[in-house]
Amino acid sequence: MKVIGFCGLPGSGKSTAIEAISDLGKIITMGDVIRNEAKIRGIEPTGENLGKIANELRDKWGQEIIARKCVELIKNFKNDNIFVDGVRSIIELNVFRKFWKFPLIATVIDEEIRFKRLYERARSDDPKTIAELRERDKREISFGLKEVVDSADYTVENVSTIEELQTKTRRIVLEVIQNY
């Protein structure tokens, strides 16, 4: 089994990049663990609520809880390739690396473009103002996301079209799979 991670600030294009490789394996989205917890609790999945839930889970079960839940999900799959969307801390990265080689790919993008894309995406937890984006970034960075992005094995700059982002991502992922 080949397990590959993706990281980046909210709106950097991780999910869009991963769409280009969905035919190559199974995608596990770390944020879905938090959204599922909100659903179980009957809480609206706003950015603020999801941030609180993420903090509560980490405070109660440790900083690695989301990654551990993902590891358990991954172990249920027989796929050769698993793509993990949304690694947010070195602690989470190390959890995955206890089980797999786990090369990490970061997507990076300018703040203004990220905000525009998140605003247009309009998911319930997406920011409505640049101030909300900066607050969300601050929370994500407090988990250790900046260190994770900086330590990524590969970086994809999301500076042009969706097609180019997906082409770059697919090329990198195929190389990673071949050299895993």
Secondary structure as the mmCIF struct_conf table of DSSP 4:
data_model
#
loop_
_struct_conf.conf_type_id
_struct_conf.id
_struct_conf.beg_label_comp_id
_struct_conf.beg_label_asym_id
_struct_conf.beg_label_seq_id
_struct_conf.end_label_comp_id
_struct_conf.end_label_asym_id
_struct_conf.end_label_seq_id
STRN STRN1 LYS A 2 CYS A 7
BEND BEND1 LEU A 9 LEU A 9
TURN_TY1_P TURN_TY1_P1 PRO A 10 GLY A 11
BEND BEND2 SER A 12 GLY A 13
HELX_RH_AL_P HELX_RH_AL_P1 LYS A 14 GLU A 19
TURN_TY1_P TURN_TY1_P2 ALA A 20 ILE A 21
HELX_RH_3T_P HELX_RH_3T_P1 SER A 22 LEU A 24
BEND BEND3 GLY A 25 GLY A 25
STRN STRN2 LYS A 26 THR A 29
HELX_RH_AL_P HELX_RH_AL_P2 MET A 30 ARG A 41
TURN_TY1_P TURN_TY1_P3 GLY A 42 GLY A 42
HELX_RH_AL_P HELX_RH_AL_P3 GLY A 47 TRP A 61
TURN_TY1_P TURN_TY1_P4 GLN A 63 GLU A 64
HELX_RH_AL_P HELX_RH_AL_P4 ILE A 65 LYS A 75
TURN_TY1_P TURN_TY1_P5 ASN A 76 ASN A 76
BEND BEND4 ASP A 80 ASP A 80
STRN STRN3 ASN A 81 ASP A 85
HELX_RH_AL_P HELX_RH_AL_P5 ILE A 90 PHE A 99
BEND BEND5 TRP A 100 TRP A 100
STRN STRN4 LEU A 104 VAL A 108
HELX_RH_AL_P HELX_RH_AL_P6 GLU A 111 ARG A 121
TURN_TY1_P TURN_TY1_P6 SER A 124 ASP A 125
BEND BEND6 ASP A 126 ASP A 126
BEND BEND7 LYS A 128 THR A 129
HELX_RH_AL_P HELX_RH_AL_P7 ILE A 130 PHE A 143
TURN_TY1_P TURN_TY1_P7 GLY A 144 GLY A 144
HELX_RH_AL_P HELX_RH_AL_P8 LEU A 145 ASP A 150
TURN_TY1_P TURN_TY1_P8 SER A 151 SER A 151
BEND BEND8 ASP A 153 ASP A 153
STRN STRN5 TYR A 154 GLU A 157
BEND BEND9 SER A 160 SER A 160
HELX_RH_AL_P HELX_RH_AL_P9 ILE A 162 ASN A 179
#
